[in-house]
Amino acid sequence: MTEIKFGTDGWRGIIADDFTFDNVRRVAGAMASYVLKYEDAKHGVFVGFDTRFLSQRMAQIAAQTIADAGIAVKISAQACPTPAVSYAVKTQVAAAGVMITSSHNPWNWNGMKMKGKFGGSATPAMMQRVAEELAAGSMPKNSGGSVEEVDLHAAYVAAVCSFADLDLIAKAKFHIAIDSMYGSGRGILAKVFADRGVQHVAIRQEINPLFPDINPEPIVPHIAMLQETVVREKCDAGFATDGDADRIGAVAEDGSFVDSHKCFAILLHWLLVRKKWPGDVVRAFNTTLMLDRIAAKYGRKLIECPIGFKYIADLMMEREILIGGEESGGIGYGRFLPERDGVLNSLMLANVMAEEGKPLGQLVADLQREFGEHHYGRVDMHVADAIKNSAIQRAGAADTRKLGRFGIVRKETLDGVKFFLDAPKNGNGADAWVLFRASGTEPMLRVYSEAASPELVAEILALAEEFVNAA
């Protein structure tokens, strides 16, 4: 029997290899058993799916398996964003939600995310219990279950539209490019903008489960078409959402990539200066330290958490959180949902542009001038587990005190091993760091770095790769 491991946001696998009909039933059965034991099952479960190959069929199988356990299930009538499922779960007081998606992974992957009754990623404790039910082979059978097809789009779209100032966006007369990357955010922003007369151009809105020439992840190089579109159409910004529309990537008016760190920083600065909403700030261990500088200037507490939005969601339920985000483009707001949302953040960035009267690239430049140059890079190293584990062990060793020409000032080990380096800051630029983090589910080691110039980031990442391969 195939081993199923839960990662930072559910389970993912290769279609027809380990992501099979039978394994979807196994996971759905475990989730149903969890709901029956630990939640109020009479409130039912919502099920959604993205645009991947067989996602709708897998969603139907998951829904029927949960219904066979005696639970009322409402399944989306069409492919929908993951946050639409989360919104339905929270606002309709459901026991849980299930989303068939593997988010930004390549075309041949699919997966299952679980959402808690609070409308966000299932907590680590919840997923541990689901894992226990899976290990026990739980497949509950009870009468009284049902499957009903429902619209999850309308209420969700109305909610994100009410969260942003669409009238102001329309008045600003900016020209915006939208890229849904063939994912389940397709058509949403285009319709919102069309209904309000916002000038826009939309690309990759059709369903194509092969995601031709890209992974549906809104980063370089996958957003090359959006970059070309922004320049060709003379847009003031471009916004991209990933395969299940819970992450955002952006492009400035000159076609340059605006990474999630800068999106997060722009949104945080605007919320503190313009909105003055209350709450602490949360960032994952692998995100920019510019956020720390912004929060400090405006007297807000900043909390650092492990990587994975479920940790941010946990904090959003414990205390008042203004905004929380992670490196992969997931950003959420405590007063909306304990959930990341690429569609909402596209609207929020357009809102910032409209209120400031500046295109996206100018907003980035303003922050770099005020808080120092911060540049970021990431390398995904597909290496054998032995090399991956050796690198992490050596990184954490007390006698590892240098990375190439740079001395290691200190180390942090909240999630992986992070070196803070004695590297040039170019005035008030970023404190240089590099993070080594091993995947728990595949033979991959991710290396992240931030420094005061793109050249320095590239050098640090190259030295880090040498360090990993020196095993």
Backbone torsions as a table, in degrees:
resi	resn	phi	psi	omega
1	MET	NA	133.4	-177.5
2	THR	-60.8	133.8	175.1
3	GLU	-76.8	132.4	179.3
4	ILE	-114.8	122.3	179.3
5	LYS	-112.6	136.7	175.5
6	PHE	-92.4	129.7	178.3
7	GLY	-96.7	-150.5	-175.9
8	THR	-70.0	-15.7	-178.7
9	ASP	-150.2	54.4	177.3
10	GLY	101.7	-146.4	-174.5
11	TRP	-125.1	138.3	174.8
12	ARG	-133.9	150.3	179.1
13	GLY	-160.6	171.5	178.9
14	ILE	-78.8	128.2	179.9
15	ILE	-58.5	130.9	177.3
16	ALA	74.2	-6.1	174.7
17	ASP	-98.3	-73.6	173.6
18	ASP	-111.5	-19.9	173.8
19	PHE	-88.6	89.9	-174.8
20	THR	-123.6	168.7	176.8
21	PHE	-56.2	-46.2	-177.3
22	ASP	-63.5	-41.3	-178.5
23	ASN	-71.8	-32.3	173.5
24	VAL	-62.5	-41.2	176.7
25	ARG	-62.0	-42.3	-180.0
26	ARG	-60.0	-47.3	-178.5
27	VAL	-68.5	-41.8	178.2
28	ALA	-62.1	-38.8	177.4
29	GLY	-63.1	-40.9	177.9
30	ALA	-65.4	-39.8	178.2
31	MET	-66.5	-40.5	177.8
32	ALA	-62.6	-42.3	178.6
33	SER	-63.0	-40.3	176.1
34	TYR	-59.3	-47.3	-178.5
35	VAL	-60.4	-43.3	-179.2
36	LEU	-64.6	-35.6	-176.1
37	LYS	-84.9	-36.1	-167.1
38	TYR	-120.5	-9.1	-180.0
39	GLU	-124.1	175.0	176.9
40	ASP	-88.2	90.8	-169.9
41	ALA	-62.0	-22.3	-177.2
42	LYS	-67.0	-14.8	177.8
43	HIS	-81.9	-7.9	172.7
44	GLY	79.6	179.3	-175.8
45	VAL	-133.3	139.2	172.5
46	PHE	-97.7	142.6	177.6
47	VAL	-128.1	130.8	176.3
48	GLY	-128.7	174.1	-179.0
49	PHE	-155.4	157.2	179.3
50	ASP	-99.3	-161.4	-173.1
51	THR	-95.7	10.8	-177.1
52	ARG	-71.2	165.5	178.3
53	PHE	-57.8	124.4	177.7
54	LEU	67.8	9.2	-179.2
55	SER	-59.1	-43.7	-178.8
56	GLN	-63.4	-42.8	179.4
57	ARG	-64.4	-41.5	178.1
58	MET	-63.8	-36.4	178.1
59	ALA	-65.2	-40.0	178.3
60	GLN	-64.0	-39.9	178.4
61	ILE	-65.8	-44.6	178.3
62	ALA	-61.8	-43.4	-178.9
63	ALA	-62.3	-44.3	-178.4
64	GLN	-67.7	-37.5	178.5
65	THR	-62.1	-42.4	178.9
66	ILE	-69.0	-38.9	177.6
67	ALA	-64.3	-36.5	178.7
68	ASP	-63.7	-18.3	176.7
69	ALA	-84.1	1.1	178.7
70	GLY	92.6	21.1	-176.3
71	ILE	-110.8	138.0	175.4
72	ALA	-75.6	127.2	-177.8
73	VAL	-119.0	135.6	171.6
74	LYS	-114.5	122.2	-176.0
75	ILE	-112.2	141.0	-179.1
76	SER	-62.5	141.5	179.8
77	ALA	-76.7	-16.0	-179.7
78	GLN	-151.3	167.5	176.2
79	ALA	-55.6	137.7	-174.9
80	CYS	-142.8	159.0	174.6
81	PRO	-64.6	147.3	174.4
82	THR	-54.5	-44.9	180.0
83	PRO	-63.6	-18.3	175.1
84	ALA	-68.3	-37.2	175.4
85	VAL	-65.8	-45.7	179.9
86	SER	-60.4	-41.0	179.6
87	TYR	-63.4	-43.0	179.5
88	ALA	-64.2	-42.6	179.7
89	VAL	-58.4	-47.6	-176.7
90	LYS	-70.5	-49.8	-172.5
91	THR	-73.8	-26.5	178.4
92	GLN	-101.9	11.2	172.8
93	VAL	54.0	48.9	177.6
94	ALA	-81.4	166.1	179.4
95	ALA	-77.3	-29.8	-177.8
96	ALA	-172.5	173.7	175.2
97	GLY	-137.0	151.4	176.6
98	VAL	-129.7	133.0	178.4
99	MET	-124.6	124.9	175.6
100	ILE	-87.1	109.0	-178.6
101	THR	-171.6	154.2	165.3
102	SER	-122.2	27.9	167.0
103	SER	59.2	-110.4	-172.9
104	HIS	-99.9	4.0	-175.9
105	ASN	-67.6	164.6	178.5
106	PRO	-59.3	169.0	-172.6
107	TRP	-57.9	-29.7	-173.9
108	ASN	-88.5	9.0	176.5
109	TRP	-106.9	154.5	166.5
110	ASN	-150.9	175.7	-175.7
111	GLY	-171.0	-175.7	179.8
112	MET	-135.1	125.4	172.6
113	LYS	-104.9	146.6	175.4
114	MET	-115.0	138.1	-179.3
115	LYS	-116.4	137.2	179.0
116	GLY	-79.8	167.6	-177.6
117	LYS	-63.1	-16.4	178.8
118	PHE	-80.8	-7.4	177.5
119	GLY	88.1	38.4	178.4
120	GLY	-153.9	179.7	-179.1
121	SER	-55.8	137.9	177.0
122	ALA	-55.6	139.5	-177.6
123	THR	-71.9	162.0	176.3
124	PRO	-54.7	-38.8	179.4
125	ALA	-65.1	-39.6	178.0
126	MET	-64.4	-45.9	-178.4
127	MET	-66.2	-30.6	176.4
128	GLN	-64.8	-40.1	178.6
129	ARG	-68.5	-38.1	175.8
130	VAL	-63.0	-41.2	178.3
131	ALA	-61.2	-38.5	178.1
132	GLU	-65.4	-40.8	177.7
133	GLU	-65.5	-38.0	178.4
134	LEU	-64.1	-45.4	-179.7
135	ALA	-62.3	-31.0	180.0
136	ALA	-82.1	-4.6	-179.5
137	GLY	71.0	28.9	-176.2
138	SER	-61.7	130.6	176.7
139	MET	-148.5	71.7	-173.1
140	PRO	-63.3	146.0	178.0
141	LYS	-128.9	120.4	178.8
142	ASN	-146.1	157.9	176.1
143	SER	-85.0	166.6	174.3
144	GLY	95.4	-2.5	178.5
145	GLY	-78.4	164.2	-179.5
146	SER	-158.7	159.7	174.9
147	VAL	-127.3	122.5	-179.8
148	GLU	-125.2	132.0	178.5
149	GLU	-84.7	130.7	-176.0
150	VAL	-136.9	164.7	175.8
151	ASP	-92.4	116.1	177.6
152	LEU	-99.5	-2.6	-176.6
153	HIS	-79.7	-50.2	-166.3
154	ALA	-57.8	-51.9	-177.6
155	ALA	-66.5	-39.0	179.3
156	TYR	-64.1	-47.6	-179.2
157	VAL	-62.3	-41.7	177.8
158	ALA	-60.7	-37.6	-178.4
159	ALA	-68.3	-45.9	-179.4
160	VAL	-68.0	-32.2	178.9
161	CYS	-68.1	-34.3	179.6
162	SER	-76.4	-18.0	-179.6
163	PHE	-78.7	-29.3	178.7
164	ALA	-105.8	160.5	180.0
165	ASP	-93.0	87.9	-175.6
166	LEU	-71.4	-29.1	176.2
167	ASP	-63.3	-43.1	178.5
168	LEU	-64.7	-41.0	178.2
169	ILE	-60.5	-42.5	-179.7
170	ALA	-65.3	-40.6	-178.6
171	LYS	-67.8	-25.5	-174.9
172	ALA	-69.7	-22.0	176.6
173	LYS	63.7	27.4	174.3
174	PHE	-77.6	154.4	177.4
175	HIS	-106.6	120.8	-171.4
176	ILE	-122.9	136.5	174.6
177	ALA	-98.0	142.7	-178.0
178	ILE	-125.1	131.3	179.9
179	ASP	-129.1	111.4	179.4
180	SER	-91.0	-1.8	175.3
181	MET	52.5	35.9	-179.5
182	TYR	65.2	13.1	-174.2
183	GLY	-93.7	-171.1	-171.2
184	SER	-82.8	4.3	169.1
185	GLY	-84.7	1.6	-173.4
186	ARG	-53.9	130.5	173.3
187	GLY	82.8	-15.4	-173.1
188	ILE	-71.6	-58.1	-178.8
189	LEU	-64.3	-37.2	179.9
190	ALA	-60.6	-42.1	179.5
191	LYS	-70.4	-41.6	178.4
192	VAL	-58.3	-46.5	-179.5
193	PHE	-68.8	-40.7	-179.7
194	ALA	-63.2	-40.5	-178.6
195	ASP	-64.2	-23.9	-176.4
196	ARG	-112.5	8.6	176.3
197	GLY	72.6	24.4	176.8
198	VAL	-81.6	125.0	-179.1
199	GLN	-67.0	128.1	-176.0
200	HIS	-156.8	164.4	171.4
201	VAL	-134.9	134.5	-175.6
202	ALA	-117.8	135.3	179.2
203	ILE	-126.6	158.3	176.3
204	ARG	50.6	50.1	179.1
205	GLN	-93.5	-15.1	-176.8
206	GLU	-78.6	161.6	174.7
207	ILE	-81.9	123.9	174.1
208	ASN	-147.9	94.7	-174.2
209	PRO	-66.4	-5.6	174.4
210	LEU	-85.2	-9.6	-177.1
211	PHE	40.5	63.3	-169.5
212	PRO	-52.9	124.0	174.3
213	ASP	69.6	6.1	-179.3
214	ILE	-140.4	163.3	155.2
215	ASN	-96.5	143.4	-178.0
216	PRO	-76.9	58.0	179.6
217	GLU	-120.0	123.4	-172.3
218	PRO	-79.2	62.0	175.7
219	ILE	-137.0	169.4	173.3
220	VAL	-67.0	137.8	5.9
221	PRO	-93.7	2.3	-170.3
222	HIS	-69.2	-17.9	179.7
223	ILE	-98.4	18.4	-179.1
224	ALA	-56.0	-39.7	179.7
225	MET	-64.4	-37.7	177.1
226	LEU	-66.5	-41.3	178.3
227	GLN	-60.2	-45.1	179.0
228	GLU	-63.7	-39.1	-179.0
229	THR	-66.1	-43.4	179.5
230	VAL	-59.1	-44.9	-178.9
231	VAL	-69.8	-47.6	-176.9
232	ARG	-63.2	-40.9	-176.2
233	GLU	-91.2	3.0	179.4
234	LYS	54.7	50.6	179.5
235	CYS	-84.0	159.2	177.9
236	ASP	-90.9	-12.4	176.3
237	ALA	-172.8	161.0	172.3
238	GLY	-133.6	137.9	-179.7
239	PHE	-122.1	133.8	179.0
240	ALA	-123.5	139.6	173.0
241	THR	-115.2	151.6	-174.1
242	ASP	-83.0	-167.4	-172.6
243	GLY	-57.1	-36.2	178.1
244	ASP	-114.7	14.3	169.1
245	ALA	64.6	25.8	175.1
246	ASP	-102.1	-3.6	178.8
247	ARG	-120.5	156.7	-179.7
248	ILE	-126.7	147.4	166.8
249	GLY	-135.8	159.7	-175.2
250	ALA	-143.6	161.6	179.9
251	VAL	-132.3	133.7	178.1
252	ALA	-79.1	171.9	-174.9
253	GLU	-63.3	-22.0	178.2
254	ASP	-91.8	4.9	179.2
255	GLY	91.0	-1.5	-179.8
256	SER	-76.4	148.3	-179.8
257	PHE	-74.1	133.6	173.6
258	VAL	-109.7	106.5	-173.8
259	ASP	-72.5	171.4	-175.2
260	SER	-63.6	-28.2	178.9
261	HIS	-63.7	-43.1	-179.9
262	LYS	-72.7	-35.6	173.9
263	CYS	-59.6	-46.5	179.6
264	PHE	-60.2	-45.2	-178.7
265	ALA	-64.4	-41.8	177.9
266	ILE	-60.9	-46.7	-178.6
267	LEU	-65.6	-43.3	179.4
268	LEU	-61.2	-47.9	-178.3
269	HIS	-59.9	-43.1	-179.4
270	TRP	-65.7	-42.3	179.0
271	LEU	-62.9	-37.9	-178.5
272	LEU	-75.7	-39.8	-175.9
273	VAL	-82.8	-46.1	-173.2
274	ARG	-93.0	-48.2	-173.7
275	LYS	-85.3	-35.5	-178.3
276	LYS	56.1	35.4	175.8
277	TRP	-69.1	146.8	-179.5
278	PRO	-78.7	167.6	173.1
279	GLY	121.4	159.3	177.1
280	ASP	-81.8	169.8	179.1
281	VAL	-113.6	136.3	178.2
282	VAL	-122.1	134.5	173.3
283	ARG	-135.5	148.8	176.9
284	ALA	-74.4	162.0	-173.7
285	PHE	-59.9	-24.3	-175.4
286	ASN	-103.6	21.6	-179.5
287	THR	-105.6	168.7	-172.4
288	THR	-62.4	142.9	175.8
289	LEU	-82.8	-1.1	172.2
290	MET	-61.0	-32.5	179.2
291	LEU	-60.5	-37.6	178.5
292	ASP	-63.1	-40.6	-179.3
293	ARG	-67.5	-40.9	179.2
294	ILE	-65.4	-47.8	-179.4
295	ALA	-60.7	-40.8	-179.2
296	ALA	-64.1	-40.7	-178.6
297	LYS	-61.2	-35.7	-175.8
298	TYR	-103.6	15.7	171.9
299	GLY	68.7	29.4	178.7
300	ARG	-102.5	141.9	175.8
301	LYS	-71.9	134.0	176.4
302	LEU	-113.9	129.6	-179.1
303	ILE	-112.6	130.3	176.5
304	GLU	-100.4	135.4	-177.2
305	CYS	-132.5	166.0	175.0
306	PRO	-60.8	168.8	-175.6
307	ILE	-80.2	133.0	-176.6
308	GLY	127.6	127.5	-174.0
309	PHE	-66.2	-19.8	179.7
310	LYS	-60.9	-29.4	178.2
311	TYR	-71.8	-36.0	175.8
312	ILE	-67.2	-42.1	178.4
313	ALA	-60.3	-40.6	176.9
314	ASP	-55.4	-47.2	-178.4
315	LEU	-67.3	-35.4	178.9
316	MET	-63.7	-24.6	178.5
317	MET	-90.1	-15.5	-179.1
318	GLU	-91.4	-30.4	-171.8
319	ARG	-152.9	174.2	180.0
320	GLU	-80.3	115.3	-179.7
321	ILE	-114.8	124.5	176.6
322	LEU	-68.2	-55.3	-175.9
323	ILE	-154.7	146.1	176.7
324	GLY	-141.4	146.1	-177.9
325	GLY	-159.4	169.3	-177.0
326	GLU	-135.9	168.6	-174.9
327	GLU	-61.9	-31.0	-171.6
328	SER	-79.1	4.1	178.1
329	GLY	101.7	6.6	177.7
330	GLY	-91.1	117.2	-179.7
331	ILE	-133.7	135.1	-180.0
332	GLY	-139.5	167.3	-175.4
333	TYR	-125.5	129.8	-177.7
334	GLY	-58.8	-32.0	-177.0
335	ARG	-83.3	-2.1	176.5
336	PHE	-108.3	-75.3	177.5
337	LEU	-146.2	150.4	170.3
338	PRO	-78.4	60.8	-169.9
339	GLU	-153.4	143.6	174.1
340	ARG	-78.6	156.0	-173.1
341	ASP	-158.2	107.9	-178.9
342	GLY	-71.9	-34.9	179.1
343	VAL	-66.7	-49.2	179.4
344	LEU	-59.9	-43.1	-178.0
345	ASN	-69.6	-28.2	172.2
346	SER	-62.3	-45.5	178.1
347	LEU	-65.2	-38.7	-179.7
348	MET	-66.2	-40.6	177.5
349	LEU	-65.9	-38.8	175.2
350	ALA	-63.0	-35.0	177.5
351	ASN	-64.4	-43.8	177.7
352	VAL	-61.1	-47.6	178.9
353	MET	-56.4	-44.0	-177.7
354	ALA	-66.0	-43.0	-177.1
355	GLU	-71.6	-35.2	179.7
356	GLU	-85.9	-16.3	-178.9
357	GLY	68.2	33.0	-176.2
358	LYS	-135.5	144.3	173.1
359	PRO	-68.3	167.6	-171.5
360	LEU	-61.0	-43.1	-178.6
361	GLY	-61.1	-34.3	178.5
362	GLN	-68.8	-35.8	176.6
363	LEU	-63.2	-40.5	177.1
364	VAL	-63.2	-46.7	-178.3
365	ALA	-61.5	-39.0	178.8
366	ASP	-61.4	-42.8	179.8
367	LEU	-67.3	-39.1	179.4
368	GLN	-64.0	-36.5	177.7
369	ARG	-67.7	-41.9	-174.5
370	GLU	-78.1	-39.0	-172.0
371	PHE	-113.2	6.0	177.5
372	GLY	95.6	154.9	-179.5
373	GLU	-70.0	121.7	176.2
374	HIS	-125.7	119.6	179.0
375	HIS	-127.0	150.0	-166.4
376	TYR	-136.8	149.9	174.9
377	GLY	-153.3	159.9	179.6
378	ARG	-145.0	141.8	174.8
379	VAL	-127.2	129.9	174.7
380	ASP	-99.9	113.7	-176.9
381	MET	-101.5	114.2	177.4
382	HIS	-86.5	97.1	-175.4
383	VAL	-129.7	159.4	178.7
384	ALA	-63.3	153.9	-178.6
385	ASP	-56.9	-35.7	-179.3
386	ALA	-62.9	-43.3	178.7
387	ILE	-67.8	-43.5	179.0
388	LYS	-57.6	-49.4	-176.6
389	ASN	-69.3	-36.2	177.3
390	SER	-63.9	-42.5	-179.3
391	ALA	-61.7	-44.1	179.5
392	ILE	-64.1	-41.2	179.6
393	GLN	-64.0	-44.8	179.7
394	ARG	-67.0	-37.0	179.3
395	ALA	-62.1	-37.6	-178.2
396	GLY	-82.7	-9.0	-176.5
397	ALA	-67.6	143.5	-177.5
398	ALA	-63.8	-29.4	-177.0
399	ASP	-85.5	1.1	173.8
400	THR	-87.4	103.1	-172.3
401	ARG	-121.3	-3.3	179.7
402	LYS	-139.9	152.1	169.2
403	LEU	-125.6	102.3	-174.3
404	GLY	60.6	-125.8	-178.5
405	ARG	-86.0	-2.3	-174.6
406	PHE	-102.3	131.7	173.2
407	GLY	-75.3	149.2	177.3
408	ILE	-93.6	112.8	-177.1
409	VAL	-73.0	-42.8	176.5
410	ARG	-162.5	167.9	178.7
411	LYS	-125.6	148.3	173.1
412	GLU	-130.4	144.8	-172.1
413	THR	-132.1	34.2	179.0
414	LEU	-61.1	-39.2	-179.4
415	ASP	-157.7	92.8	-168.4
416	GLY	91.3	-163.7	178.8
417	VAL	-124.9	122.5	-179.0
418	LYS	-112.2	127.8	172.9
419	PHE	-98.9	130.5	165.5
420	PHE	-96.3	127.5	-167.8
421	LEU	-108.9	148.6	174.7
422	ASP	-83.2	80.9	-174.9
423	ALA	-127.4	158.1	-178.4
424	PRO	-58.6	140.8	-180.0
425	LYS	-104.9	-4.8	179.4
426	ASN	50.2	56.6	-178.1
427	GLY	85.3	-113.1	-176.9
428	ASN	-101.8	25.9	-175.4
429	GLY	-74.0	-177.2	-174.1
430	ALA	-63.6	145.4	166.8
431	ASP	-70.6	122.5	-174.4
432	ALA	-72.3	136.1	175.4
433	TRP	-149.2	160.5	175.3
434	VAL	-140.4	138.8	-177.3
435	LEU	-121.7	130.2	173.8
436	PHE	-105.5	123.3	-179.3
437	ARG	-139.3	122.1	-178.5
438	ALA	-87.1	138.4	173.6
439	SER	-69.4	139.4	177.4
440	GLY	-87.1	-8.2	-173.6
441	THR	-122.1	-7.6	-178.9
442	GLU	-152.1	161.7	-179.4
443	PRO	-75.5	75.3	-177.5
444	MET	-145.3	141.7	173.4
445	LEU	-125.6	123.1	179.7
446	ARG	-97.0	138.3	178.3
447	VAL	-122.4	125.8	-178.0
448	TYR	-119.1	147.8	176.9
449	SER	-149.7	148.5	172.3
450	GLU	-134.5	140.8	178.8
451	ALA	-158.7	-177.0	-171.1
452	ALA	-84.8	-3.1	177.3
453	SER	-153.1	153.9	177.3
454	PRO	-60.3	-36.6	-179.4
455	GLU	-63.7	-40.4	-179.9
456	LEU	-68.4	-39.2	176.1
457	VAL	-59.8	-45.9	-179.6
458	ALA	-61.3	-41.5	179.4
459	GLU	-64.9	-44.5	-178.7
460	ILE	-63.8	-42.2	179.0
461	LEU	-64.6	-38.3	178.0
462	ALA	-64.6	-42.8	177.6
463	LEU	-64.2	-36.8	179.3
464	ALA	-66.2	-40.2	177.8
465	GLU	-63.1	-41.1	176.0
466	GLU	-60.5	-41.4	179.6
467	PHE	-61.1	-46.1	-179.1
468	VAL	-62.6	-44.6	-174.7
469	ASN	-78.4	-4.2	-179.7
470	ALA	-81.0	4.4	-177.6
471	ALA	-59.6	NA	NA
